Amino acid sequence: MCLGMLWLLFLSLPCLGNTMPLTLDLGSGQGLVGIVGGCPVSASRFPWQVSLRLYDMEHSRWEHECGGSLIHPQKEVEAYGVRVQVGQLRLYENDQLMKVVKIIRHPKFSEKLSARGGADIALLKLDTRVVLSEHVYPVSLPAASLRISSKKTCWVAGWGVIENYMPLPPPYHLREVAVPIVENNDCEQKYQTNSSSDSTTRIIKDDMLCAGKEGRDSCKADSGGPLVCRWNCSWVQVGVVSWGIGCGLPDFPGVYTRVMSYVSWIKCYVPTFLEPLKGPDGIHTTEETPATHIDPFTPPSGPASLS
């Protein structure tokens, strides 16, 4: 049932921590997943990228906890113990934090199973309407019927761990990495073969999507960030960084929430956004992208060629 049009951005549920009644077992190594094998991002390349902050008493500041993506410039009033930073390449540089006033998680999300149970998606609303610019702009959402071919190269960005659980060093510059899509059955086989899970229980659910390979992955503190693919000269968000085993390991691709599975649910809360603006590549974009199929393509020589 749709409850009205309210929400601004969405992200992975476990990264909300103590702001919601959630539990997260990090002992299994399947916790919040930084960009491994990536490069610094150029200005205005991913204007929908968001940093979610929780207050750190020890350092007396709002610390980056995970990522998110802007999907509509909405606003409301009230208060919540979470802050959001939009339009920023380097963390903590000229912060202008916005309050989160509403959080809604998907009703099928299981606190017991956490991200591995699926439905790992939440919508947040801010207290102030976001001012759109070259550096701040919503990402396009896919059609629910979108199919992504295996080995299609997509992109994930974040401020998380970069390698061997090494934190992103100052100046905390946003990083990106190209990751190949891994077909769900192949991903399932990799996880079944290389983990101690019960082989009778499916690990990679239908509402999940896998991407990455050895040395190219999302990692800790990237959770909630967008996985985006190029379609018709525009960017479409197909995944939300969710969970994984390790970072950049050869047998464990990163696991993402499959956005296509939740487009109808998202649109119950988010009004259609059709205000045109030149996106990060000079392309006029809107939220409505009639993508139905994304084929593999030959990746460019590097991130700079798409900037």
GIPE-V399336 format. One record per helix or strand of 3 or more residues. SS is the DSSP state (~ for helix, > for strand). FROM is the first residue (numbers start at 0). TO is the last residue. Records with the same first field share a line. If there is no record, write none. Layout:
SS = FROM-TO ; FROM-TO
//
This chain:
> = 8-10 ; 48-55 ; 60-69 ; 82-85 ; 97-104 ; 121-125 ; 152-157 ; 174-181 ; 207-210 ; 225-230 ; 233-242 ; 253-257
~ = 13-18 ; 113-116 ; 183-193 ; 258-268 ; 302-305
//
